[in-house]
Every structure is written in structure tokens, then in C-alpha cells.
Amino acid sequence: MKTPHLFMRCLTLLSLQPMCVLAEELRVDTLQENALQEVVVTATFRELDILTVPASLTVLDQQIIAERGGEHLQDILNAAPNVNFASGASRGRYLQIRGIGERSQFVDPVNPSVGMLIDDVDVSGMGGAATLFDVQQVEILRGPQGTRFGANALAGMVNIRSNDPTEAFEALVSSGYGSYDSWNMGAVVSGPLAEGLLGRLAVQQKRSDGYIDNDFLGRDNTNNIDELSTRGKLRWLVNEDLSIDLTAFYVDINNGYDAFSLDNTRHTLSDQPGHDRQETTAFALSSTWMGHHAFELKTLVSWSDSNLEYSYDEDWSYSGLCAGTACDGWEYSSTDHYRRDRDASRVEMRFTSTEAGQLMGHTDWVAGVYFDQKDEDLKRTFFDWALYSPAEFDSRYETENLAFYGQLSTLLSERLTLTLGGRWERFEADYKDNRAVKASPDDDLWGGQISLEYSLDHNTLVYGLVSRGYKAGSVNGEAVGRAASNGFTPSVISFLNERLEFDTETLLNYELGLKGRYFDDTVQLRVAAFFMDRDDMQLKGWYNEGPTFVDYIDNAASGENIGLELEALWQLNPQLELFLNIAWLDTEIENFTVKGASGLLDKSGREQAHAPNYQFNIGGRFDFGDGFYARLEAEGKDAFYFSDSHDQQSDSYELFNASFGYQSLHWDITLWARNLTDEDYATRGFYFGNDPRTFFADEEYVQYGEPRVVGANATYRF
């Protein structure tokens, strides 16, 4: 009796085996289909999976750029936690990470807190060049990058990588149209040029009327966008051991700048609208040699020449504004115009160990030398109200940085890794201007990091990090010279003379983090908690005396930045992807005073500028099949102070963005919208008197961010 039962059971199992195998194969295929793709970071010494880097960073790829309708860096920044920007120009030129960064530059030289590289070319402080056509990804590193990048990366670094030449021929054309008569056209061609030689060329033209209406001139294009970006790449595969890459790009920006309103609206009254122009030509030549068994040698030479022009209508209005009213005769008319010529060159040589070159068989190492030189000439034309006559100001600022750096990463056990990195940098500068002010600040700078990372399992990494960053000091040459020549009171002159040079700022960052993949790689999670201790923090102060004001940089004794960042991505099923990026930040200024008309004003204990307490970006992407998809997201920020020298704040806000698209072998079509509810939100603010209708009483003035914009982009791939 048992034999037939046993026979039937065996027969059943044998008949079901193919079905079981098929089910298992389907299960594996489904998991693979659901699995999130690996994200590779290029801004580190080695190209690494983002989940294996013991530091906080965000990578925004081509998909995010396209689906947000991103044409410039400012269009995508809110997708990253604890990143903010100030519209001190036609684009978001000035960046803040974790509450640290500049918000404007008028006269005196500024060393950026947030560095920016475009294809290995340093464009720090020139965010207008950050166009996104044919960009592979944008990497945002949060926290000091003292070992890797040095003096221009106190708060972090933005690394923009364009697409590389391809081994197979490919070409595309793209075009788009959107709100405010915005349009763009671009083309890319890539592929082999000869045996071992690859090339890529990308060109795009972007134009827009802008979203500011000038009611006095009756124009809707005084804040226009006119941007041409051209990029070429060559890759020469010399032999198995040597490859050489040449990158060249040209950016021609001829944007209007008419963004100041006496009425705090998107309607201006300027009779002489300004402009925001940048023309940058840049080259980067790099080589990678792998001819030695113990190390890889990377060399880099880059050069850039940038001509920048920035001007605005200083009175924000027109002659006759007060005609026939009580303020008749109070109005004034003036423009302010800045022309900068900035040349920069960099040479770097870096040795990176191979597996065969590890010390003691378990320690990777990096060693490098770096040299950087920058020259900046400024010519300012303006109306000097203290002297009541047109005036010119000329200055020249030259800097040299020589650095040596190294890093060791050693396996203490199968799961525990210790990394030690350090950088010593010699900084020298020379400043002179036509007011006979001269200064030569210099300093020996050092930064680095210590990190300990532990793999809980093959999916989870926890790490502890201590890193030190630095930002070189500089000069307040224009402020000192102007106060003396304009006859400021002796106390003010003495106050500014004491601040001709300001000191280097340093930052210690303490960080704990967790990164992991879960549920068969369908969930990615990155969490970081940090405490940042700022010493001799550089803050901008303002002093007003009658119709004349000066701005200067001063050192506060210290500051604290504490925060939490969470980034999560969940591939719920093959159709639905959910994402969540949130950040919390608490900041404080310690021992900082500014010079006011009534005396010194103590700002100690106050939050730092452009440091919202919270930020978020949450949403999802649904794949309908057959190439159709939709994306919906919400982003927002808490209120933040506009400046460290006054107490005006923005309002908190929430924005909603959406896109609908189609993708196929040849076509990419995207319908997108940002700020669907047309929210008014401020990105920059001032507090002083500039309205003759109120007899120049001090009041708040703000600049608004982007209103509701919609558009469509189409790309055809050959």
C-alpha cells in the first residue's frame, strides 16, 4: 500500500519540478527587475559605489535632471538635503551646504565655502556656468572636503560630470519650449574618430524672457536668459596602460538682471536694467597611467579664463517717480557695474595604489601634489554719493596654493576599515587697488579626516567620521579704502582698518552615518547625523552711514551647526519607485557684532543665514509600461535668515513638481512643471532704505524664486 503512494508522490514531485524551477527563475527575474541600480561616485579618490563611501553625498543623475526639466544646477538642488542657494545673480550662483556658504559678492574678493568642479575645471563662485545639457550626473558632497579638495570646500563640493565619449557612434538632437517664451535647442554627437581615439561634442542654446515684468519700460524680458554652452571631449586610448582625456568647454551667458522691486513683487520700475554676463573658456587635460604594478598615476592640468559682468539699477526706479507727490525731489538715479576678469590654472599629480601595491597586503594609499593659481581683476563703475560724482574702483587679487595630500585606508579586520587622510596647503595672496590699499595675506593651512567604517553585513555600512576643513582668509580692501576716502567718522574708519585682513576659518565635522541596501536591493537608505564646530567663522557685515554703505567680512569667534539627513529610495514594485530626502539643521552664531549707525549690534546666539531648520523632497515615479511614466514630488524649506547682519527672514514654503514622459529606443519626451501652485517664496532679502516714497525708511526687500513654470522637452536619438 505504501509503495503506490510513494510512487505517486515521486511522480508528482518530478512533474512539478520544471514548474518550481520556472517559478524560482521568475522570482529571481522579478527581484532583479525591482533591484535599484548601483550609483558610482567619481569625486572621491577612487570611483566607488555611493553606499560604500563613509561620507554624506547625493548623486543626481540624468533621469532626475530630465524629469525636473533641469537646465541649470539651481533647477535640481532642492532634491538634495541641506543644500540651499541665493539668487545673487540671474542664476543661483551662490550655494550653501549645511548652512555654510556665501550669498553674494559685490567688490572685495571672496574665497568660496562651497567648491564647484565641471569636468575637473574649478568654477567655484561662478555658478552661472553650471548648465546641465548632456550632463551625466551631479555629485553633491556635504561636509568639509579638506583632504580631497582643500581650501574651496569648507562646507562641501559640487562635482558636475558630463557624458564621456562612446565607443559606438551615437547622436541626438533635442529641443524644448516652456513658460515665459522659454526655448532650448541642442545636439550631441559621439563615437570613434580613429583607432583608439574617441570624441564627443555637445552644443545647446537656451533663451527665455524671464519672469520679471518691467512696468516702467513696458517690457517682459528685462530679466531674460540667453545662454550658449559648448563642450567637447577627446579620449585617446594610447595603449593598455595609458589613456589621455581632453575636455574643453565654452559658456557664453548674456542674461539680463532686473530683479529688485520697491514693492516686493515680480514687477520692477527700473529705467536702466542691469545684466549678468559670463564668458568662460576652459580646458582640462588628464592622463591615467597604469604601467606600474603597484600604483596608478593620474595627472591633471586645467586652465580657464572667465569674463564676468554684473550690473543693476541701484535706485530700482526712474527719475520722476515722485513727481507731483510729497517725495518730489527725493528720488535719485544711479547704476552699479562690476567687470571681472578671472584666470585660473591648476596642476595635480596623484598616485593611487593598486591591489598589488597595498602596504602590508591590506592598506590602500593615495599620495598627491597640487598647485593652483588664480588672478582676478575688477573694474567697478558707480556713482559715489558721498563725493556726489561718478567714480571708478580697480583692484587686483592674485592667489597661489601649493598642497601635498595623502590618505591611508587599512583593513583592521574583515569588516572594519580605518581611513586616515591629510592635506597641507600653503596659501599666498596679493591685493592692491586704486585707493592705495595693499595687503598680502598668507597662511599655512591643513585639513584631513579620520573615519572608521564597519560592515554589519554585506548590505549595511555604519561609519564614524571626523573631518577638518578650512577656508583661507582674505581682505576688505574696498571697504577700508572707501571709508577713508568718503570721510566716514574716525570710529568707523578705525573699525574697518582693524579688519583690513580677516582670518582663516576652520571647521571640525563630527559625523555618524548608516548606509545600506535591503529587501533584495529594492530599498536604499542613507542616514547621517553631524555636529560642525566652526572657528573664526567668516561672516558678512554691513555698515550704513547716510546714503553710503559698505560691506565687509569679519570673523565671529565660533559657530555651531548640528543636523540630521535621511535619503531613502524604495522600488516598491517594477512600476512604482518612492523617494524621500529630509534634513534637519540647527545653527548658532557665537560672539559676532556688526557696526550699526547707532553703535555695535550683537548678533551672538542667533541662527546663521540661509540655514533653514528643515528641508524635504518627497515623491514617487510610476512606470505605466510601454515607455510611459509619471513623476510627482513635493519639496519645501523652513524659514531662514537672509543675512547674518540683519534679522529679516523668509517664509517657509512648499512646492509641487510633476512630469509625464515617454521613452523609447529613439525618443525621450517629457512634459514637466515646477511650482504647480505658483507659490511666492523669497530666495534673497535685504533690510535698508531705498524707496523715496517712504523717505528712505529702512524696510525689508526680497527677491522671489521661480514662479509656476511648465514646459516640454523632446530628444531624438539616431
FIDO-960994 format. One line per 3 residues: number of its first residue (from 0); their letters; for each residue x negated, y, z negated of C-alpha. Coordinates in steps of 0.1 Angstrom, whole numbers, plus 5000, padded with zeros to 4 digits. Each point is the difference from the previous one (the first is absolute). Example, Ala and Ser with C-alpha at 12.3 -4.5 7.8 and 13.67 -1.06 7.14 Angstrom:
<nodes>
0> AS> 4877,4955,4922; 4986,5034,5007
</nodes>
This chain:
<nodes>
0> MKT> 5000,5000,5000; 4972,5024,4992; 4982,4993,5033
3> PHL> 5026,5015,5023; 5003,5031,4977; 4963,5004,5001
6> FMR> 5000,4995,5037; 5027,5026,5006; 4983,5025,4977
9> CLT> 4967,4996,5019; 5019,5003,5033; 5017,5032,4988
12> LLS> 4967,5016,4989; 4984,4991,5033; 5028,5015,5019
15> LQP> 5000,5032,4979; 4962,5005,5001; 5000,5019,5033
18> MCV> 5027,5022,4987; 4981,5006,4968; 4968,5008,5019
21> LAE> 5020,5024,5022; 5016,5017,4970; 4966,5004,4984
24> ELR> 4986,5015,5032; 5030,5024,5002; 4994,5010,4963
27> VDT> 4964,5007,5007; 5008,5020,5031; 5026,5020,4981
30> LQE> 4975,5008,4973; 4975,5010,5025; 5025,5022,5018
33> NAL> 5010,5016,4967; 4964,5005,4989; 4987,5036,4999
36> QEV> 4970,5008,5021; 4966,5006,4985; 4989,5037,4999
39> VVT> 4963,5006,5006; 4983,5031,4985; 4971,5015,5019
42> ATF> 4990,5029,4977; 4982,4977,4975; 4964,4989,5005
45> REL> 5014,4967,5014; 5032,4994,5019; 5023,4984,4974
48> DIL> 5036,4989,4994; 5018,5028,4981; 5009,4975,4973
51> TVP> 4964,4992,4993; 4988,5036,4995; 4997,5009,4963
54> ASL> 5013,5036,5005; 5032,5019,5008; 5007,5005,5037
57> TVL> 5028,5001,5026; 4998,4991,5036; 5026,5015,5024
60> DQQ> 4999,4981,5033; 5013,5007,5035; 5034,4986,4992
63> IIA> 5006,5025,4972; 4987,5028,5021; 5023,4992,5029
66> ERG> 5031,4994,4980; 4997,5032,4980; 4994,5019,5033
69> GEH> 4966,5009,4987; 4979,5023,5022; 4979,5016,4973
72> LQD> 4987,4988,4966; 5025,5021,4981; 5028,4980,5015
75> ILN> 4990,4968,4982; 4983,5011,4968; 5031,4997,4978
78> AAP> 5000,4962,5007; 4970,4998,4976; 5002,5004,4962
81> NVN> 4985,5030,4982; 4991,5018,5032; 5011,5036,5006
84> FAS> 4992,5027,5025; 5003,5038,5002; 5010,5018,5032
87> GAS> 4973,5026,4999; 5000,5000,5038; 5023,4989,5029
90> RGR> 4993,4964,4989; 4994,4983,4966; 4963,5009,5000
93> YLQ> 4994,4997,4963; 5005,4967,4981; 5003,4991,4964
96> IRG> 4995,4965,4986; 5011,4993,4964; 5005,5037,4995
99> IGE> 4965,5010,5011; 4993,5020,5032; 4999,5035,5015
102> RSQ> 5031,5018,5012; 4986,5027,5022; 4968,5017,5012
105> FVD> 4998,5037,5007; 4965,5015,4999; 4974,4982,4978
108> PVN> 4987,4966,5009; 5018,4970,4985; 4986,4965,4994
111> PSV> 5029,4976,5005; 5012,4977,4972; 5016,4976,5026
114> GML> 4978,4990,5028; 5011,4990,5035; 4984,4980,5027
117> IDD> 5012,4995,5035; 4981,4972,5017; 4970,5006,4977
120> VDV> 5000,5038,5007; 5003,5021,4969; 5029,5025,5004
123> SGM> 5006,5007,4963; 5019,5032,4995; 5012,5000,5036
126> GGA> 5032,4979,4998; 5014,5016,5031; 4979,4976,5021
129> ATL> 5018,4970,4985; 5022,4992,5029; 5012,4963,5002
132> FDV> 5003,4991,5037; 4983,4966,5006; 4991,4997,4963
135> QQV> 4996,4964,4987; 5004,5008,4963; 4996,5027,4974
138> EIL> 4983,4989,4968; 5005,5020,4968; 4976,4993,4972
141> RGP> 5011,5014,4966; 4975,5008,4973; 4964,5012,5002
144> QGT> 4979,4984,5028; 4967,5011,4985; 4980,4970,5013
147> RFG> 5014,4997,5035; 5007,5036,5010; 4984,5024,4975
150> ANA> 5007,5037,4995; 5031,5004,5021; 5020,4972,4984
153> LAG> 5006,5010,4964; 5037,4991,5002; 4999,4976,5028
156> MVN> 4996,4995,5037; 5021,4998,5032; 4985,4978,5027
159> IRS> 5017,5002,5034; 4991,4972,5025; 5010,5001,5036
162> NDP> 5004,4969,5021; 4968,4984,5014; 4993,4991,5036
165> TEA> 5015,4967,5010; 4984,4970,5018; 5030,4997,5023
168> FEA> 5014,5029,5021; 5029,5018,4985; 5017,5033,5007
171> LVS> 5030,5019,4988; 5019,5033,5004; 5022,5016,4974
174> SGY> 5023,5029,4997; 5023,5014,4974; 5026,5028,4994
177> GSY> 5014,5013,4968; 5015,5029,4981; 4989,5036,5006
180> DSW> 4991,4992,5036; 4972,4977,4989; 4984,4978,5025
183> NMG> 4969,4979,5005; 4983,4981,5028; 4971,4976,4998
186> AVV> 4981,4973,5017; 4975,4973,4991; 4978,4978,5021
189> SGP> 4976,4973,4985; 4980,4971,5012; 4967,4988,5014
192> LAE> 4979,5024,5020; 4970,4977,5008; 4984,4969,4986
195> GLL> 4999,5005,4962; 5014,5036,5002; 5035,5008,4988
198> GRL> 5018,5034,5001; 5031,5017,4988; 5015,5034,5008
201> AVQ> 5030,5016,4984; 5015,5034,5007; 5031,5017,4986
204> QKR> 5017,5034,5002; 5025,5011,4973; 5021,5031,5001
207> SDG> 5028,5014,4979; 5018,5033,4993; 4998,4994,4963
210> YID> 5028,5004,4975; 4994,5037,4991; 5022,5027,5015
213> NDF> 4986,5036,5002; 5031,5022,4997; 4981,5032,5007
216> LGR> 4984,4989,5033; 5030,4978,5009; 4978,4970,5005
219> DNT> 5003,4964,4989; 4964,4989,5009; 4977,5023,4979
222> NNI> 4991,4969,4979; 4994,4978,5031; 4979,4969,5003
225> DEL> 4977,4996,5030; 4975,4971,4995; 4978,4981,5024
228> STR> 4980,4970,4988; 4976,4980,5021; 4980,4970,4988
231> GKL> 4975,4978,5018; 4982,4968,4988; 4973,4979,5014
234> RWL> 4988,4967,4985; 4968,4985,5014; 4994,4963,4991
237> VNE> 4963,5001,5006; 4994,4964,4989; 5011,4976,4973
240> DLS> 4982,5021,4973; 5006,5036,5010; 5031,5020,5008
243> IDL> 5002,5038,5006; 5031,5021,4997; 5005,5035,5013
246> TAF> 5031,5021,4990; 5007,5034,5013; 5032,5021,4993
249> YVD> 5012,5034,5009; 5028,5018,4982; 5015,5033,5012
252> INN> 5026,5014,4977; 5017,5033,5009; 5028,5002,4975
255> GYD> 5019,5031,4988; 5002,5009,4964; 5030,5020,4989
258> AFS> 5011,4983,4968; 5003,5028,4974; 5035,5013,4992
261> LDN> 5009,5029,4977; 5034,4983,4995; 4987,4965,4994
264> TRH> 5016,4985,5030; 4989,4985,5034; 5007,5035,5015
267> TLS> 4971,5025,5002; 4998,5037,5008; 4963,5002,5011
270> DQP> 4992,5024,5028; 4965,4985,5004; 5003,4962,4996
273> GHD> 4967,4982,4994; 4985,4968,5013; 4982,4969,4988
276> RQE> 4975,4988,5026; 4973,4973,5000; 4978,4988,5027
279> TTA> 4978,4970,4990; 4975,4981,5020; 4985,4970,4983
282> FAL> 4978,4969,5006; 4991,4970,4980; 4974,4974,5011
285> SST> 4997,4969,4979; 4981,4967,5004; 5003,4967,4982
288> WMG> 4969,4977,5001; 5002,4965,4987; 4966,4987,5011
291> HHA> 4988,4993,4965; 5012,4970,4981; 5002,5018,4966
294> FEL> 5018,5033,5009; 5020,5020,5025; 4988,5035,5009
297> KTL> 5025,5027,5007; 4989,5034,5013; 5022,5030,5006
300> VSW> 4994,5034,5016; 5029,5025,5002; 5004,5036,5011
303> SDS> 5029,5024,5002; 5005,5036,5010; 5033,5017,4989
306> NLE> 5013,5034,5007; 5029,5009,4977; 5022,5031,5001
309> YSY> 5026,5008,4974; 5021,5032,4998; 5032,5012,4986
312> DED> 5021,5032,4997; 4990,5012,4965; 5032,5021,4994
315> WSY> 5023,4972,5013; 5022,5027,5016; 5000,5030,5023
318> SGL> 4997,5038,4999; 5034,5015,4995; 5013,4972,4977
321> CAG> 5010,5026,4974; 5011,5028,5024; 5029,5019,4986
324> TAC> 4999,4981,4967; 4987,5007,4965; 4967,4983,5008
327> DGW> 4993,5022,5031; 4963,5006,5001; 4991,4971,4978
330> EYS> 4993,4975,5028; 4966,4993,5014; 4986,4981,5030
333> STD> 4970,4978,5001; 4986,4967,5013; 4973,4977,4987
336> HYR> 4978,4981,5024; 4974,4973,4993; 4976,4985,5026
339> RDR> 4978,4971,4989; 4973,4982,5020; 4992,4967,4982
342> DAS> 4972,4977,5012; 4994,4967,4982; 4976,4971,5006
345> RVE> 4994,4967,4981; 4975,4972,5001; 5005,4968,4981
348> MRF> 4981,4967,4998; 5014,4971,4980; 4988,4964,4993
351> TST> 5026,4974,4991; 4991,4966,4988; 5011,4968,5018
354> EAG> 5008,4968,4983; 4964,4988,5006; 4987,5033,4985
357> QLM> 5018,4997,4967; 4979,5006,4970; 4997,4969,4979
360> GHT> 5025,4984,5023; 5030,5018,4985; 4994,5037,5002
363> DWV> 5010,5022,5030; 4983,5033,5003; 5002,5033,5020
366> AGV> 4973,5027,5003; 5002,5032,5020; 4987,5035,5006
369> YFD> 5022,5029,5011; 4993,5036,5013; 5026,5026,5007
372> QKD> 4997,5036,5012; 5028,5026,5004; 4999,5036,5012
375> EDL> 5030,5023,4997; 5002,5035,5013; 5030,5021,4991
378> KRT> 5012,5033,5015; 5030,5016,4984; 5018,5031,5013
381> FFD> 5026,5016,4977; 5013,5033,4986; 4983,5009,4967
384> WAL> 5027,5017,4980; 4976,5011,4973; 4980,5019,5026
387> YSP> 5030,5006,5022; 4983,4991,5032; 4994,4970,5023
390> AEF> 4971,4978,4988; 4980,4970,5010; 4984,4974,4979
393> DSR> 4973,4976,5012; 4984,4971,4981; 4978,4969,5007
396> YET> 5000,4969,4979; 4975,4972,5006; 4999,4967,4981
399> ENL> 4977,4969,5001; 5007,4967,4982; 4975,4972,4997
402> AFY> 5012,4969,4983; 4988,4965,4992; 5025,4973,4989
405> GQL> 5003,4964,4992; 5023,4973,4988; 4997,4965,4985
408> STL> 5029,4976,4998; 4992,4968,4981; 5020,4969,4991
411> LSE> 4999,4995,4963; 5022,4969,5004; 5022,4983,5026
414> RLT> 5027,5026,4992; 4982,5030,4985; 4981,5026,5020
417> LTL> 4981,5030,4988; 4993,5029,5023; 4975,5029,4992
420> GGR> 4997,5029,5024; 4981,5033,4998; 4992,5031,5021
423> WER> 4975,5028,4994; 5005,5031,5021; 4980,5032,5003
426> FEA> 5022,5030,5009; 4986,5033,5012; 5018,5030,5014
429> DYK> 4993,5035,5012; 5026,5028,5001; 4998,5036,5012
432> DNR> 5024,5026,5012; 5002,5036,5013; 5006,5013,4965
435> AVK> 4965,4991,4991; 5011,4971,4978; 4976,4970,5000
438> ASP> 5000,4968,4981; 4983,4966,5003; 5018,4974,4979
441> DDD> 4984,4966,4997; 5005,4969,4979; 4990,4964,4995
444> LWG> 5032,4980,5002; 5007,4964,4991; 5030,4977,5002
447> GQI> 5008,4964,5000; 5022,4972,4987; 5001,4969,4978
450> SLE> 5028,4975,5008; 5008,4966,4986; 5025,4979,5020
453> YSL> 5015,4967,4990; 5019,4976,5022; 5028,4985,4980
456> DHN> 5007,4977,5028; 4996,5000,5038; 5029,5025,5002
459> TLV> 4994,5025,4972; 4971,5024,4993; 4997,5022,4968
462> YGL> 4973,5026,4997; 4986,5026,4977; 4982,5030,5015
465> VSR> 4980,5029,4987; 4989,5025,5028; 4984,5034,4999
468> GYK> 5004,5026,5027; 4987,5035,5005; 5008,5032,5019
471> AGS> 4972,5024,5006; 5002,5036,4987; 5000,5030,5023
474> VNG> 5003,5038,5000; 5026,5027,4997; 4981,5024,5022
477> EAV> 5029,5019,5016; 5017,5005,4966; 4969,5014,4984
480> GRA> 4991,5023,5029; 5036,5012,5005; 5005,5009,4964
483> ASN> 4969,5021,4999; 5006,5018,5034; 5037,5006,4992
486> GFT> 4994,5017,4967; 5016,4975,4977; 4997,5008,4963
489> PSV> 4967,4991,4983; 5016,4972,4980; 5013,4983,5032
492> ISF> 4966,5004,5018; 4983,4985,4970; 5025,4972,4998
495> LNE> 4994,4991,5037; 4962,5005,4999; 4998,4973,4973
498> RLE> 5018,4977,5025; 4978,5006,5031; 4992,4963,4998
501> FDT> 5022,4974,4985; 4988,4966,4988; 5003,4964,5014
504> ETL> 5032,4982,4990; 4997,4964,4988; 5026,4974,4995
507> LNY> 5001,4967,4981; 5027,4976,5012; 5010,4970,4978
510> ELG> 5023,4976,5018; 5017,4967,4995; 5017,4982,5029
513> LKG> 5017,4969,5013; 5004,4988,5036; 5016,4969,5012
516> RYF> 5019,4979,5026; 5030,4980,4988; 5027,4977,5012
519> DDT> 4982,4985,5029; 4985,5034,5010; 5034,5016,5003
522> VQL> 4994,5025,4972; 4970,5023,4996; 4995,5020,4969
525> RVA> 4975,5027,4990; 5001,5017,4966; 4975,5025,4985
528> AFF> 4998,5020,4968; 4974,5027,4996; 4986,5027,4978
531> MDR> 4979,5027,5015; 4978,5023,4979; 4991,5032,5019
534> DDM> 4970,5021,4988; 4994,5035,5011; 5030,4997,5023
537> QLK> 5001,5026,5028; 5032,5020,5000; 5010,5030,5021
540> GWY> 5008,5033,4982; 5015,5032,5013; 4996,5036,4989
543> NEG> 5023,5028,5011; 4992,5037,4995; 5023,5024,5017
546> PTF> 5004,4990,5037; 4968,4979,5000; 4995,4965,4988
549> VDY> 4971,4976,5000; 4999,4962,4997; 4972,4981,4984
552> IDN> 4990,4966,4987; 4994,4995,4963; 4991,4970,4979
555> AAS> 5025,4988,4974; 4984,4981,4971; 5017,4968,5008
558> GEN> 5032,4983,5012; 5018,4967,4998; 5019,4980,5026
561> IGL> 5019,4969,4989; 5021,4979,5023; 5015,4968,5013
564> ELE> 5004,4988,5036; 5020,4971,5013; 5002,4988,5036
567> ALW> 5022,4970,5009; 5009,4983,5033; 5025,4972,5002
570> QLN> 5008,4980,5032; 5034,4988,4988; 5006,4980,5031
573> PQL> 4989,5001,5036; 5024,5029,5006; 4997,5022,4969
576> ELF> 4969,5017,4985; 5003,5021,4969; 4974,5024,4987
579> LNI> 4995,5021,4968; 4973,5026,4992; 5003,5019,4968
582> AWL> 4976,5021,4979; 5000,5018,4967; 4976,5027,4991
585> DTE> 4993,5021,4969; 4974,5028,5001; 4987,5027,4978
588> IEN> 4976,5030,5002; 4978,5006,4970; 4983,5034,4992
591> FTV> 5008,5020,5031; 5007,5038,5002; 5007,5022,5029
594> KGA> 4995,5038,5003; 5033,5018,5001; 5007,5037,5002
597> SGL> 5010,5000,4963; 4969,4979,4990; 4991,4964,4998
600> LDK> 5028,4974,5004; 4995,4966,4983; 5012,4971,5022
603> SGR> 4987,4973,4976; 5023,4971,4994; 5020,5005,5032
606> EQA> 5004,4974,5028; 4977,5002,5030; 5012,5014,5033
609> HAP> 5014,4977,5027; 5003,4971,4976; 5036,4988,4999
612> NYQ> 5009,4977,4971; 5015,4975,5024; 5001,4990,5036
615> FNI> 5017,4972,5018; 5005,4985,5034; 5025,4971,5003
618> GGR> 5018,4984,5029; 5003,4970,5023; 4996,4989,5036
621> FDF> 5025,4976,5016; 4992,4980,5031; 5032,4994,5021
624> GDG> 4982,4976,5024; 4993,5004,5037; 4976,5028,4992
627> FYA> 5025,5023,4982; 4993,5014,4965; 5011,5027,4975
630> RLE> 4981,5017,4972; 5015,5020,4971; 4981,5016,4972
633> AEG> 5002,5026,4973; 4972,5020,4985; 4998,5027,4973
636> KDA> 4979,5020,4976; 5004,5016,4967; 4996,5038,4995
639> FYF> 4964,5012,4999; 4981,5033,4994; 4989,5018,5031
642> SDS> 4968,5014,4985; 4978,4998,4969; 5001,5038,4996
645> HDQ> 5038,5006,4999; 5030,4980,4987; 5023,4997,5030
648> QSD> 5012,4965,5008; 5016,4982,5029; 5033,4982,4996
651> SYE> 5001,4962,5000; 5013,4985,5032; 5011,4968,5018
654> LFN> 4997,4995,5037; 5016,4973,5022; 4984,4987,5032
657> ASF> 5012,4975,5026; 4990,4984,5032; 5014,4976,5026
660> GYQ> 4979,4984,5026; 4994,4974,5026; 4968,4981,5007
663> SLH> 4991,4977,5029; 4969,4989,5019; 5000,5032,5019
666> WDI> 5022,5025,4982; 5000,5017,4966; 5030,5023,4995
669> TLW> 5007,5018,4967; 5028,5023,4989; 4989,5016,4967
672> ARN> 5012,5026,4975; 4983,5017,4970; 5018,5019,4972
675> LTD> 5034,4988,5012; 5019,5021,4974; 4981,5032,5010
678> EDY> 4986,5006,4965; 4983,5033,4993; 4968,4993,4981
681> ATR> 4969,5021,4993; 4965,4989,5008; 4982,5032,4989
684> GFY> 5007,5030,4977; 4987,5034,4989; 5008,5025,4974
687> FGN> 4993,5036,5007; 5016,5031,5014; 5003,5004,5038
690> DPR> 5035,5013,5006; 5004,5038,5003; 5038,4996,4996
693> TFF> 4993,4990,4963; 4971,5025,4998; 4975,4972,4999
696> ADE> 5013,4984,4969; 4983,4967,4992; 5022,4971,5012
699> EYV> 4998,4964,5013; 4994,4993,5037; 5001,4965,5014
702> QYG> 4993,4983,5033; 5024,4972,5009; 4992,4966,5014
705> EPR> 5014,4983,5030; 5038,5002,5005; 5020,4973,5016
708> VVG> 4983,4989,5032; 5010,4972,5024; 4983,4987,5030
711> ANA> 4994,4971,5024; 4967,4985,5012; 4994,4975,5027
714> TYR> 4969,4981,5010; 4994,4978,5030; 4972,4975,5000
717> F> 4986,4988,5033
</nodes>
